[in-house]
Amino acid sequence: MRYSIALAAGLSALTLSACERAPVVVPAPPAATVVVPVPGPAGPQGPTGAAAEKGETGATGATGSTGMTGSTGSAGMMGADGAKGDKGDKGKTGGDTIVVVPAPAAPRS
């Protein structure tokens, strides 16, 4: 993913540099004008030619066959176990703490 922009830039540079450049066209020198004498006036125009016959339409090609379905991909591998955390320090032992539990309240009458 981190190389996708660099790869796209490289491919576009290769694609654009592979294009064929247009050849340089040099115009030909002007031809020499030759005067030809005409012996007389032009004759009458000939008759119009016959119309051409229309050709037959070709047959439609057969429909191509359907491609095969691709095979199912293989299952992925199980991931590795995570690292174990550090063990905690041992707790301190109790000191001079005294716990006082109050006496139950007397019933009221």
Helices and strands as residue ranges (DSSP letters): H 4-17
